[in-house]
Amino acid sequence: MTDYLRPVPGGFGGDADAALFLEQMRTRLRDATPSSPGLVRRAAARPDSAAATLDALRTDFNALLAALRAAGIMQNQEV
């Protein structure tokens, strides 16, 4: 489990500690990648579908699913 937020230490000593705490939060609250955890995962942009047939819509939908899997938002299907 990723530790994004830690409690403020009991001996919190003012501005220097606040600056250090904020820097640690910036480091921990980063965007995620497929290989590392983070706060936000983003899938690759996909164009709007202009499908006129069911087969074309299936192709567009499968491309969307592939983008979600590549971003780590959705797992691959277990077969």
C-alpha positions as CSV (number, residue, x, y, z in Angstrom):
1,M,0.0,0.0,0.0
2,T,1.4,3.4,-1.0
3,D,1.7,5.9,1.9
4,Y,0.5,9.2,0.2
5,L,-0.2,11.1,3.4
6,R,1.6,10.8,6.7
7,P,0.6,12.4,10.0
8,V,2.3,15.7,10.9
9,P,5.1,14.8,13.3
10,G,4.4,15.7,17.0
11,G,7.6,17.9,17.2
12,F,6.5,20.0,14.2
13,G,8.9,23.0,14.3
14,G,7.5,25.8,12.1
15,D,8.4,27.0,8.6
16,A,11.4,24.8,8.0
17,D,9.4,21.7,8.9
18,A,6.4,22.9,6.9
19,A,8.6,23.4,3.8
20,L,10.1,19.9,4.2
21,F,6.6,18.4,4.7
22,L,5.2,20.1,1.6
23,E,8.2,18.9,-0.5
24,Q,7.6,15.4,0.7
25,M,3.9,15.7,-0.3
26,R,4.8,16.9,-3.8
27,T,7.0,13.9,-4.2
28,R,4.4,11.4,-3.0
29,L,1.4,13.0,-4.8
30,R,2.7,12.4,-8.3
31,D,0.9,11.0,-11.3
32,A,1.0,7.3,-11.7
33,T,2.6,5.4,-14.5
34,P,1.9,1.8,-15.6
35,S,5.0,0.7,-13.7
36,S,4.8,3.0,-10.5
37,P,1.9,3.9,-8.2
38,G,0.8,7.4,-7.9
39,L,-2.3,9.6,-7.3
40,V,-3.7,9.8,-10.8
41,R,-3.5,7.4,-13.7
42,R,-4.1,8.8,-17.2
43,A,-5.0,6.8,-20.3
44,A,-3.8,7.8,-23.7
45,A,-6.2,10.2,-25.5
46,R,-8.6,8.5,-27.9
47,P,-10.5,10.3,-30.6
48,D,-14.3,10.3,-30.6
49,S,-15.8,7.4,-32.4
50,A,-17.2,8.1,-35.9
51,A,-18.2,4.4,-36.3
52,A,-21.0,3.8,-38.7
53,T,-21.2,0.0,-38.3
54,L,-21.2,-2.3,-35.4
55,D,-17.7,-3.7,-36.4
56,A,-16.2,-0.2,-36.5
57,L,-17.8,0.5,-33.1
58,R,-16.3,-2.7,-31.7
59,T,-12.9,-1.7,-33.0
60,D,-13.1,1.7,-31.4
61,F,-14.3,0.3,-28.1
62,N,-11.5,-2.3,-28.1
63,A,-8.9,0.5,-28.7
64,L,-10.4,2.3,-25.6
65,L,-10.0,-0.8,-23.5
66,A,-6.4,-1.2,-24.7
67,A,-5.6,2.4,-23.7
68,L,-7.1,1.8,-20.2
69,R,-5.1,-1.4,-19.8
70,A,-1.9,0.3,-21.0
71,A,-2.4,3.0,-18.4
72,G,-2.9,0.5,-15.6
73,I,-6.5,1.6,-15.0
74,M,-7.9,-1.7,-15.9
75,Q,-6.3,-5.2,-15.6
76,N,-6.0,-7.6,-18.6
77,Q,-8.7,-10.2,-18.8
78,E,-7.8,-13.5,-17.2
79,V,-8.6,-16.3,-19.6
